[in-house]
Amino acid sequence: LAKTTQPISMDSYEGQEVNITCSHNNIATNDYITWYQQFPSQGPRFIIQGYKTKVTNEVASLFIPADRKSSTLSLPRVSLSDTAVYYCLVGDDYGQNFVFGPGTRLSVLP
Amino acid sequence: DSGVTQTPKHLITATGQRVTLRCSPRSGDLSVYWYQQSLDQGLQFLIQYYNGEERAKGNILERFSAQQFPDLHSELNLSSLELGDSALYFCASSASGLAVLGGDTGELFFGEGSRLTVL
């Protein structure tokens, strides 16, 4: 089972780009990478998912190097409302893409 | 609005009691997941059901049980409650519980949670 490692916390300022890296050295061939965002007292919300290279949507970008042993969630020009916990999940069709680790607590400062 | 409905939103009870939390998944979603989140803690995966059958089990205590009914709604039963069971309990649903590469992402849709306080 691929296990993920993320920084426990990060600080940023409004308007900056934030990059959160997740390590998953044991990622398997069929595994894909999914990121969620959670605000206090709310359930997590899907941000982005990818398998390799780069994926971009209206909220974020996900960079995955060729060896897929890590991934980086990029949030462009963060605002105070991006203060949340960000989770990286790795798994395939049959497991662990629903098991959350401790996540990264992002604090955006004015 | 994720489309996942959880009831009750808040529940206060005493130690030793039993409670039932209910979850209605998004229309058409076959998989339901239960999570426990204590104050300032991470999301602890408890159990997953797919179309009425238990599919995966996490760190769910023996005092806890769950089931998914034919109409796909699910209930989480917590018995012999202890102070440490006080937490937010989230239910999530996904379309199939399977994520086909390039197709269904297996995205989880979470409800607003049920906040349980054990006194």
Interface residues (C-beta under 8 A of the other chain):
Chain A: N30 Y32 T34 Y36 Q38 S41 Q42 G43 P44 R45 F46 Q49 Y51 Y87 D92 D93 Y94 G95 N97 F98 V99 F100 G101 P102 G103
Chain B: S2 V4 Y33 Y35 G42 L43 F45 Q48 A56 G58 L88 F90 A92 S94 L98 A99 V100 L101 T105 G106 E107 L108 F109 F110 G111 E112 G113 R115
